[in-house]
Amino acid sequence: MITGELKTRIDQLWTAFWTGGITNPLTVIEQISFLMFSRLLDITESRNEKRSVRTGKAFRRIFSDDQQHLRWSRFRQLGGEEMLKVVRDEVFPHFKNIAEVETPSGKQATTFREYFKDAQLYIPKASLLVQAVNMVESLPLTEGDVKGDLYEYLLSKLTTAGINGQFRTPRHVIALMVAMVDPQPAELVADPACGTGGFLVGTMEYLLRTNTSPAMVEERLVNGQTERIYAGDLLEPFREHIRSRMFHGFDFDVTMLRIATMNLILHGVDNPDIHYQDTLSGSFSDRFPTLAENAFDVVLANPPFKGSLDEEDIHPSLLRAVKTKKTEILFVALILRLLRRGGRAAVIVPDGVLFGSTKAHRELRRILVEGHQLEAVVSLPAGVFKPYAGVSTAILVFVKTDAGGTDFVWFYDVEADGRSLDDKRTPLLSEDKLGPAPVARLTAAEHEKNNLPDILARWRQRNDAERDQPRTAQSFCVSKAEIAAQGYDLSLNRYKQLLQEAVEHRPPKEIIGALAKLEEEIQRGMKELEAMLG
């Protein structure tokens, strides 16, 4: 979590770009990312130099002897005009030459060059560059946790700007989905429409949180900078795998790929496998034959909704599964193809996927229920993706089996996610009570404002106590047989029963007696009235 002071610095930096004429939020984030990365390269080089002095071991230099002036600590000392010239004409071209990272098993090629080959400095004024460099210098980029949070806050500007917000799934929804599929350190994880890399970053954060004991983390002050030392880190046997082989993302927007790459690097993934690729197209298998089918243990995605593709561009295997041009259906079919047998997925779909009446809609649901193991349908409130979309959505959680396995499907009706469901999305609780794994325990009243912790708690009981929940509860299970009888309709309202208000019913004889008594009283009252009027 970042402090109000750090948020203020980011806000000031953001405002400086906008007032300086750079108003596209993606461009602002991209330019700030480049500057942050430039500083991180210099920090890494300095640490390697000091380690080399201590150990006497050589290391692969990022900056050669004749490139020392390209280091952050050097060019930030220059005057504005000279700094602008060096950064524009030399530092940015240098990014393109960073093609390898050092790993315990040797040098390994990165995908960094592919997405930074066209990187350009769009800051037009020397004064704006100086201001941006000074602000980035003040950010605590040496602190791993804060560094990631800073970048997440920067990405949140996409939402508040109301532009390109579709590329960003709310962080707490990502955390919920990651926790439900429970990725493990030795597995392979993919997002076929990765955008800014939120699901992949969320997986990295989950691994660090669930596999690293807090007692094993030490913080040391090294040359005035705080370094986190993972002594006996439980992730150690998988460290190289996690940093260089675990995470795979695909998108067909180069700006998104650059931001996703930066996002993962800033969260500790040294060499993310991020590719420019339309994963629904026929070229996917040609370019990546080992990744396009039966490749991943976990797939997490919030793919594009309501799109329609040219049938000639769609991979034939997807059309054989579901004859449609709708992207929301095709992506679910794609995810089934990407998963290896036993692999798990959590994917956000529009509600139409749950109850659509077309042949493709029904066939997709039948495949999930009969051909694999559909585990959960989590219905989200319509305001989760505001301000840029008010569409109703749900999370589908399933396991690829190729042999069925659906016994019951677990449904949960999410009424609140911790934030207001209007365009402002204001937090309804304090920071320590938000998200699916809050620090503080929620009361019953607080649960009404944040259902996410309850979702995880009940999810873990889906094969036990949840089987006996009544259909009036917030969560319940429905048998495969009943779902099949309903034409594989997966909408929660098809099966949920409303809790009827209790009404006291009196026996008929008692009601008749009461009516007779009332009639007698009316007759007596009439006689008394006639006597008075005499």
C-alpha positions in Angstrom: 0.0 0.0 0.0 1.4 3.4 -0.9 1.0 6.5 1.3 -1.0 9.7 0.5 2.3 11.5 0.0 3.4 9.0 -2.7 0.1 9.3 -4.4 0.4 13.0 -4.4 3.8 12.7 -6.2 2.3 10.5 -8.9 -0.6 12.9 -9.3 1.8 15.8 -9.7 3.8 13.9 -12.2 0.6 12.9 -14.1 -0.5 16.6 -14.1 2.8 17.8 -15.3 2.6 15.5 -18.4 -1.0 16.6 -19.2 -0.2 20.3 -18.8 2.9 19.7 -20.9 0.8 18.5 -23.8 0.8 14.7 -23.4 -2.8 13.9 -22.8 -3.2 10.3 -23.9 -3.1 8.3 -20.6 -1.4 5.3 -22.2 1.4 7.5 -23.5 1.8 9.2 -20.1 2.1 5.8 -18.4 4.5 4.5 -21.1 6.8 7.6 -20.8 6.8 7.4 -17.0 7.6 3.7 -17.3 10.6 4.3 -19.5 12.0 6.8 -17.0 11.3 4.4 -14.1 13.0 1.6 -15.9 16.0 3.8 -16.8 16.5 4.5 -13.1 16.1 0.8 -12.2 18.8 -0.1 -14.8 21.2 2.3 -13.1 20.3 0.9 -9.6 20.9 -2.6 -10.8 24.3 -1.7 -12.4 25.4 0.0 -9.1 24.4 -3.0 -7.0 26.3 -5.3 -9.4 29.3 -3.1 -9.2 29.4 -3.2 -5.4 28.8 -7.0 -5.4 31.6 -7.4 -7.8 34.0 -5.4 -5.6 33.0 -7.6 -2.6 33.2 -11.0 -4.3 35.8 -10.3 -7.0 33.5 -11.8 -9.6 32.9 -10.2 -13.0 29.3 -9.5 -14.2 27.6 -8.6 -17.5 27.5 -4.8 -17.7 24.4 -3.0 -18.8 26.4 0.1 -19.6 29.8 -0.2 -21.3 32.7 2.1 -20.5 31.7 4.5 -23.3 28.0 4.4 -22.2 28.4 5.6 -18.7 26.9 9.0 -19.6 23.6 7.1 -20.3 23.2 6.1 -16.7 20.4 7.7 -14.8 22.7 9.0 -12.1 24.8 10.8 -14.8 22.3 12.3 -17.2 20.1 13.6 -14.4 22.9 16.0 -13.5 22.8 17.6 -16.9 21.1 20.8 -17.8 17.7 20.6 -19.4 18.5 20.9 -23.0 21.5 18.7 -22.9 19.5 16.1 -20.8 16.7 16.1 -23.4 19.2 15.5 -26.2 21.0 12.6 -24.4 17.8 10.9 -23.3 16.1 11.2 -26.7 19.0 10.4 -28.9 21.0 7.9 -26.8 19.2 6.5 -23.8 16.1 5.4 -25.6 18.0 3.7 -28.4 20.0 2.0 -25.7 16.8 0.3 -24.4 16.6 -1.6 -27.7 20.0 -3.3 -27.0 19.0 -4.9 -23.7 18.3 -8.3 -25.1 19.6 -10.7 -22.4 19.3 -11.2 -18.6 21.8 -13.2 -16.4 20.3 -16.3 -14.8 21.9 -19.0 -12.6 22.0 -21.2 -15.8 23.6 -18.5 -17.9 22.4 -15.7 -20.3 18.9 -15.8 -21.5 17.3 -13.9 -24.3 14.4 -11.6 -23.4 11.4 -10.3 -25.2 12.3 -6.8 -24.1 13.9 -5.8 -27.4 10.8 -6.8 -29.4 8.6 -4.2 -27.8 11.1 -1.4 -27.2 12.5 -1.4 -30.7 10.2 1.5 -31.5 10.4 3.2 -28.1 10.6 7.0 -28.4 10.8 9.9 -26.0 7.6 12.0 -26.6 8.5 14.6 -23.9 8.8 17.7 -26.1 10.2 20.2 -23.5 13.4 20.2 -21.6 11.6 21.7 -18.6 9.0 18.8 -18.5 11.8 16.2 -18.7 13.7 17.8 -15.8 10.5 17.9 -13.8 9.7 14.3 -14.6 13.2 13.0 -13.9 13.3 14.8 -10.5 9.9 13.3 -9.5 10.9 9.8 -10.6 14.1 10.2 -8.6 12.0 10.9 -5.5 10.0 7.7 -5.8 11.1 4.7 -3.6 11.9 2.3 -6.5 14.4 0.3 -4.4 11.5 -1.0 -2.3 10.1 -4.0 -4.1 6.6 -3.9 -2.6 6.2 -0.2 -2.9 7.5 -0.2 -6.4 4.8 -2.6 -7.6 2.1 -0.6 -5.7 3.4 2.6 -7.3 2.9 1.1 -10.7 -0.5 -0.2 -9.9 -1.6 3.3 -8.8 -0.2 4.6 -12.1 -2.3 2.1 -14.0 -5.4 3.1 -12.0 -5.2 6.4 -13.9 -6.5 4.5 -16.9 -9.8 4.0 -15.1 -10.1 7.5 -13.6 -9.3 9.0 -17.0 -12.2 7.0 -18.5 -10.0 6.1 -21.5 -8.9 2.6 -22.4 -10.1 1.4 -19.0 -11.2 -1.8 -20.6 -7.6 -2.9 -20.4 -7.6 -3.0 -16.7 -9.5 -5.4 -14.4 -9.9 -4.1 -10.8 -7.0 -5.3 -8.7 -9.3 -6.8 -6.0 -11.2 -8.9 -8.6 -7.9 -10.1 -10.0 -6.8 -11.1 -6.5 -10.0 -13.0 -6.0 -9.7 -15.0 -9.2 -6.0 -15.8 -8.6 -6.8 -17.1 -5.1 -9.6 -19.3 -6.5 -7.3 -21.1 -9.0 -4.4 -21.2 -6.5 -1.4 -21.1 -8.8 1.7 -23.0 -7.6 5.4 -22.0 -8.0 6.3 -24.7 -10.5 3.4 -24.1 -12.9 3.0 -22.2 -16.1 0.5 -19.3 -16.2 -0.9 -17.5 -19.2 -3.3 -14.6 -20.1 -4.3 -14.7 -23.8 -5.5 -11.1 -23.7 -3.1 -9.7 -21.1 -3.5 -5.9 -21.5 -1.4 -4.3 -18.8 -0.5 -7.7 -17.3 -2.7 -7.4 -14.3 -3.5 -11.1 -13.9 0.2 -12.1 -14.3 1.3 -9.5 -11.7 -1.5 -10.7 -9.4 -0.2 -14.2 -9.7 3.3 -13.1 -8.8 2.0 -11.2 -5.8 0.0 -14.3 -4.7 3.0 -16.5 -4.9 5.1 -14.2 -2.8 2.3 -13.9 -0.2 1.5 -17.6 0.0 5.0 -19.1 -0.4 7.3 -16.8 1.5 7.3 -16.8 5.3 7.3 -13.3 6.7 9.9 -14.5 9.3 12.3 -15.3 6.5 12.3 -11.7 5.1 15.0 -9.3 6.4 15.3 -5.6 5.6 18.8 -4.2 5.5 20.1 -0.7 5.0 22.7 -0.9 2.2 24.4 2.3 1.2 21.5 4.3 2.4 18.9 2.2 0.5 16.6 -0.4 2.0 17.1 -3.9 0.5 14.8 -6.8 1.1 16.7 -10.1 1.7 14.8 -13.3 1.4 16.8 -15.5 3.7 15.7 -19.1 3.2 13.0 -17.9 0.7 10.5 -20.7 0.2 10.4 -19.7 -3.5 14.1 -20.3 -3.9 13.9 -23.7 -5.7 11.6 -22.1 -8.3 13.2 -18.7 -8.5 14.6 -19.0 -12.0 11.4 -20.6 -13.3 9.3 -17.8 -11.8 11.4 -15.0 -13.1 12.1 -16.3 -16.6 9.7 -19.1 -17.6 6.4 -19.0 -15.6 4.6 -16.1 -17.0 3.2 -15.8 -20.6 1.0 -13.0 -22.0 -0.4 -12.2 -25.4 -2.0 -9.1 -26.9 -2.1 -7.3 -30.2 -1.6 -3.7 -28.9 2.1 -2.9 -28.8 1.6 -0.1 -26.2 -0.2 -2.7 -23.9 2.7 -5.1 -24.4 5.3 -2.5 -23.4 3.3 -1.6 -20.3 2.7 -5.2 -19.4 6.4 -6.0 -19.8 7.3 -3.0 -17.6 4.6 -3.9 -15.0 6.0 -7.5 -14.7 9.6 -6.3 -14.5 8.8 -3.9 -11.8 7.1 -6.7 -9.9 10.1 -8.9 -9.9 9.6 -11.0 -13.1 12.9 -10.4 -14.9 12.1 -12.0 -18.3 8.3 -12.2 -18.8 7.3 -14.0 -22.0 5.1 -11.4 -23.6 4.2 -11.6 -27.3 2.4 -9.6 -29.9 -0.2 -12.0 -31.1 -4.0 -12.3 -31.7 -4.5 -15.6 -29.9 -7.8 -16.2 -31.8 -6.2 -16.1 -35.2 -4.9 -19.0 -37.3 -1.3 -17.7 -37.0 -1.1 -18.4 -33.3 -0.3 -22.1 -33.7 2.1 -21.4 -36.5 4.1 -18.9 -34.5 3.9 -20.6 -31.1 3.3 -24.3 -31.7 4.4 -25.2 -28.1 2.2 -22.6 -26.4 -1.0 -22.6 -28.5 -2.3 -25.9 -27.2 -2.1 -28.0 -24.0 0.6 -25.8 -22.6 -0.5 -24.1 -19.4 -1.5 -25.1 -15.9 -3.4 -21.9 -15.1 -5.1 -19.4 -17.4 -6.6 -16.2 -16.1 -8.3 -13.7 -18.4 -10.7 -10.8 -18.9 -11.0 -11.1 -22.7 -12.7 -8.5 -24.9 -16.5 -8.5 -24.9 -19.0 -8.0 -27.6 -16.5 -8.2 -30.4 -17.0 -10.0 -33.8 -14.2 -11.3 -36.0 -13.8 -12.2 -39.6 -14.4 -15.9 -39.8 -11.4 -16.4 -42.1 -9.1 -15.1 -39.4 -10.3 -17.4 -36.6 -8.3 -20.6 -35.9 -10.2 -23.6 -37.4 -10.0 -25.6 -34.1 -12.0 -22.9 -32.3 -14.7 -22.9 -35.0 -15.0 -26.7 -34.8 -15.7 -26.3 -31.1 -18.1 -23.4 -31.4 -19.3 -22.1 -34.7 -19.4 -18.3 -34.0 -17.7 -15.0 -34.6 -18.4 -13.6 -31.1 -15.1 -13.0 -29.2 -16.5 -13.7 -25.7 -17.4 -17.3 -26.8 -14.3 -17.9 -28.8 -12.0 -16.9 -25.9 -13.5 -19.4 -23.6 -13.0 -22.1 -26.3 -9.4 -20.8 -26.7 -8.7 -21.1 -23.0 -9.8 -24.7 -23.0 -7.4 -25.3 -25.9 -4.5 -23.6 -24.1 -4.9 -25.5 -20.9 -3.2 -28.9 -20.4 -5.3 -31.7 -19.0 -5.9 -30.9 -15.3 -5.3 -27.2 -15.9 -7.4 -24.6 -14.2 -9.0 -21.3 -15.4 -10.8 -18.3 -14.1 -12.3 -16.1 -16.8 -14.6 -13.1 -16.8 -17.5 -13.3 -19.2 -20.5 -11.1 -20.0 -23.8 -12.5 -18.6 -25.0 -13.3 -22.1 -22.5 -16.2 -22.2 -24.4 -17.7 -19.2 -27.9 -17.8 -20.8 -27.5 -16.8 -24.5 -29.9 -18.9 -26.7 -27.8 -19.2 -29.9 -26.4 -22.6 -30.8 -22.9 -21.5 -30.1 -23.8 -20.2 -26.6 -25.6 -23.5 -25.7 -22.8 -25.6 -27.1 -20.1 -23.8 -25.2 -22.0 -24.3 -21.9 -22.6 -27.9 -22.8 -18.9 -28.4 -23.4 -17.9 -26.9 -20.1 -20.5 -28.9 -18.1 -20.3 -32.3 -20.0 -16.8 -32.3 -21.5 -14.8 -30.8 -18.6 -15.3 -29.8 -14.9 -17.2 -26.5 -14.5 -16.6 -25.6 -10.8 -18.1 -22.2 -10.2 -20.2 -19.3 -11.6 -19.6 -16.1 -9.5 -22.1 -13.4 -10.5 -20.6 -9.9 -10.2 -22.6 -6.7 -9.7 -23.0 -4.5 -12.8 -21.0 -1.6 -11.4 -17.7 -3.5 -11.0 -16.3 -2.2 -14.2 -17.5 1.3 -14.0 -16.9 4.1 -15.0 -16.2 2.8 -18.4 -18.6 -0.2 -18.6 -21.8 -1.1 -16.8 -22.2 -4.5 -18.3 -23.2 -7.4 -16.0 -20.5 -10.1 -15.8 -19.6 -13.3 -14.1 -16.5 -15.3 -13.3 -16.3 -18.8 -14.7 -14.0 -21.2 -12.9 -13.3 -24.6 -14.6 -10.8 -27.4 -15.0 -9.9 -29.0 -18.3 -10.4 -32.7 -18.1 -11.5 -33.8 -21.6 -13.5 -36.5 -19.8 -16.3 -34.6 -17.9 -16.2 -34.5 -14.1 -18.8 -31.8 -13.4 -20.9 -33.1 -10.4 -22.2 -29.9 -8.9 -21.7 -26.2 -10.0 -21.1 -23.7 -7.2 -22.9 -20.4 -7.6 -22.3 -17.2 -5.6 -24.3 -14.0 -5.9 -21.9 -11.1 -5.3 -23.8 -8.0 -4.0 -20.8 -5.8 -3.0 -17.1 -5.8 -3.7 -15.9 -3.2 -1.2 -16.5 -0.2 -3.4 -19.5 1.9 -4.4 -21.0 0.6 -7.7 -21.3 4.1 -9.3 -18.8 5.8 -11.5 -16.7 7.0 -8.6 -16.1 3.5 -7.2 -15.4 4.9 -3.7 -14.0 2.5 -1.1 -16.7 1.6 1.5 -14.4 0.3 4.1 -10.9 1.1 5.4 -7.9 -0.3 3.4 -7.3 -3.2 5.9 -10.9 -4.5 5.3 -10.9 -4.4 1.5 -10.1 -7.2 -1.0 -10.5 -11.0 -0.7 -7.9 -11.4 2.0 -8.3 -8.4 4.3 -5.9 -7.9 7.3 -8.8 -7.3 9.7 -11.8 -9.6 10.1 -15.1 -8.3 8.8 -18.2 -8.0 10.8 -21.6 -9.1 9.5 -22.4 -5.4 8.6 -19.0 -5.0 6.9 -19.6 -8.2 4.9 -22.6 -6.5 3.3 -20.1 -4.0 1.9 -17.4 -6.5 0.9 -18.4 -10.0 -0.1 -15.0 -11.1 -1.4 -13.6 -12.7 1.8 -16.8 -14.7 2.2 -16.5 -15.9 -1.4 -13.1 -17.4 -0.7 -14.3 -18.9 2.6 -17.3 -20.5 1.0 -15.4 -21.6 -2.1 -13.1 -23.7 0.1 -16.2 -25.4 1.5 -17.8 -26.1 -1.9 -17.4 -29.9 -1.6 -18.6 -29.9 2.0 -21.0 -27.6 3.8 -21.8 -25.6 0.7 -23.5 -28.7 -0.8 -26.3 -28.3 1.7 -26.9 -24.6 1.3 -30.6 -23.6 0.5 -31.2 -21.9 -2.8 -32.2 -18.8 -0.8 -28.6 -18.4 0.4 -26.0 -16.1 -1.2 -24.2 -19.2 -2.4 -25.4 -22.7 -3.2 -24.7 -25.7 -5.4 -26.7 -27.0 -8.4 -26.4 -30.6 -9.7 -25.2 -31.3 -13.3 -28.5 -33.1 -14.0 -30.6 -30.0 -13.1 -28.3 -27.8 -15.2 -28.6 -30.1 -18.2 -32.4 -30.2 -17.8 -32.4 -26.4 -18.0 -30.6 -26.5 -21.3 -27.3 -25.8 -19.6 -28.4 -22.3 -18.5 -25.8 -21.0 -16.1 -27.5 -17.8 -15.0 -27.7 -17.7 -11.2 -31.3 -16.4 -11.2 -32.4 -19.5 -13.0 -31.8 -21.5 -9.8 -31.8 -19.0 -6.9 -35.0 -18.8 -4.8 -36.0 -15.6 -3.1 -36.5 -15.7 0.7 -40.3 -15.1 1.2 -41.4 -13.0 4.0 -43.0 -15.2 6.7 -46.8 -14.7 7.0 -48.8 -16.0 10.0 -51.8 -18.0 8.9 -54.7 -18.5 11.3 -56.9 -21.7 11.3 -60.1 -21.3 9.2 -62.4 -21.9 12.2 -60.7 -19.2 14.1 -61.0 -16.7 11.2 -64.8 -17.6 10.8 -65.3 -17.1 14.6 -63.6 -13.8 14.5 -65.7 -12.6 11.6 -68.9 -13.7 13.4 -67.9 -11.8 16.5 -67.1 -8.7 14.4 -70.6 -9.0 12.8 -72.2 -9.1 16.2 -70.4 -6.0 17.3 -71.4 -4.2 14.2 -75.1 -5.1 14.8 -74.9 -4.0 18.4 -73.4 -0.7 17.4 -76.1 -0.1 14.8 -78.8 -0.6 17.4 -77.2 1.7 19.8 -76.9 4.4 17.1 -80.7 4.0 16.2 -81.6 4.4 19.9 -79.6 7.6 20.2 -81.3 9.0 17.1 -84.8 7.8 18.4 
